[in-house]
């Protein structure tokens, strides 16, 4: 996980290395979209949350190889706009729960 911030523009970028395909990402995002407004596109989503937004972008779909087993892998960028550290933490708790295998 990588984090960078531009406090002048009130934007924080978080990158997550996630063990899922794009299809699995959008299936899990549907769980989250039942709770918060989302504008979904082929490459990610924009989530309206409290006083700000989270722009979610998917990187290319790849694979992680462990011996003979191949697992899906996608870098996911979350760009938090106009959200405090506490708001980001609350959103990430819910985001991570939605993306656990089996849903949240």
C-alpha positions as CSV (number, residue, x, y, z in Angstrom):
1,X,0.0,0.0,0.0
2,X,1.3,3.4,-1.0
3,X,0.1,6.8,0.3
4,X,0.8,10.3,-0.9
5,X,-0.9,13.6,0.0
6,X,-1.2,17.1,-1.5
7,X,-2.6,19.1,1.4
8,X,-2.8,22.3,-0.7
9,X,-5.4,20.7,-2.9
10,X,-6.8,18.5,-0.1
11,X,-6.2,15.3,-2.1
12,X,-4.8,12.1,-0.7
13,X,-3.9,9.1,-3.0
14,X,-3.8,5.6,-1.7
15,X,-2.7,2.6,-3.9
16,X,-3.6,-0.9,-2.9
17,X,-2.3,-4.2,-4.4
18,X,-5.4,-6.3,-4.4
19,X,-5.8,-10.0,-5.1
20,X,-8.7,-9.8,-7.4
21,X,-9.7,-9.5,-11.1
22,X,-11.7,-6.6,-12.5
23,X,-14.8,-8.7,-12.5
24,X,-14.4,-9.5,-8.8
25,X,-13.7,-5.9,-8.1
26,X,-17.0,-4.7,-9.6
27,X,-18.9,-7.5,-7.9
28,X,-17.6,-6.4,-4.5
29,X,-18.1,-2.7,-5.4
30,X,-21.8,-3.5,-5.9
31,X,-22.0,-4.3,-2.1
32,X,-20.5,-0.9,-1.3
33,X,-22.7,0.9,-3.9
34,X,-25.8,-0.1,-1.9
35,X,-24.6,2.1,0.9
36,X,-23.0,5.1,-0.8
37,X,-23.7,6.8,-4.1
38,X,-21.4,5.6,-6.9
39,X,-20.8,6.4,-10.5
40,X,-19.3,3.3,-12.0
41,X,-17.3,3.2,-15.2
42,X,-15.3,0.5,-17.0
43,X,-12.1,1.7,-15.3
44,X,-13.3,2.4,-11.8
45,X,-15.8,4.5,-9.9
46,X,-16.5,7.9,-8.2
47,X,-17.9,7.5,-4.8
48,X,-19.7,10.4,-3.0
49,X,-18.9,10.2,0.7
50,X,-19.7,12.8,3.4
51,X,-18.4,16.1,2.2
52,X,-16.1,14.8,-0.5
53,X,-15.4,12.1,-3.1
54,X,-13.3,9.1,-3.7
55,X,-12.1,8.5,-7.2
56,X,-11.3,4.8,-7.7
57,X,-9.2,3.7,-10.6
58,X,-8.2,0.2,-11.6
59,X,-4.8,-0.7,-12.9
60,X,-4.2,-3.4,-15.5
61,X,-5.3,-6.9,-14.5
62,X,-2.3,-9.1,-13.7
63,X,-1.5,-12.4,-12.1
64,X,0.5,-13.4,-9.0
65,X,2.1,-16.8,-9.4
66,X,2.7,-19.0,-6.3
67,X,4.3,-22.2,-7.5
68,X,1.9,-23.7,-10.0
69,X,-1.0,-21.5,-8.7
70,X,-1.9,-18.3,-10.5
71,X,-4.0,-15.7,-8.6
72,X,-5.5,-12.5,-9.9
73,X,-3.8,-9.2,-9.0
74,X,-4.9,-5.6,-9.6
75,X,-3.5,-2.3,-8.4
76,X,-6.4,-0.1,-7.2
77,X,-5.9,3.7,-6.7
78,X,-8.2,5.6,-4.3
79,X,-8.0,9.3,-4.6
80,X,-9.7,11.0,-1.6
81,X,-10.9,14.5,-2.2
82,X,-11.9,16.9,0.6
83,X,-12.1,14.2,3.2
84,X,-10.4,14.4,6.6
85,X,-8.1,11.7,8.0
86,X,-11.0,10.3,10.1
87,X,-13.4,10.2,7.2
88,X,-10.8,8.4,5.1
89,X,-10.3,5.9,7.9
90,X,-14.0,5.2,8.2
91,X,-14.4,4.8,4.5
92,X,-11.4,2.4,4.2
93,X,-12.8,0.2,7.0
94,X,-16.0,-0.2,5.0
95,X,-14.2,-0.6,1.7
96,X,-11.9,-3.3,3.1
97,X,-14.9,-5.1,4.6
98,X,-16.8,-5.0,1.2
99,X,-13.7,-6.5,-0.6
100,X,-13.0,-9.4,1.8
101,X,-13.6,-12.7,0.1
102,X,-17.3,-13.5,0.8
103,X,-18.3,-9.8,0.9
104,X,-19.1,-7.5,3.7
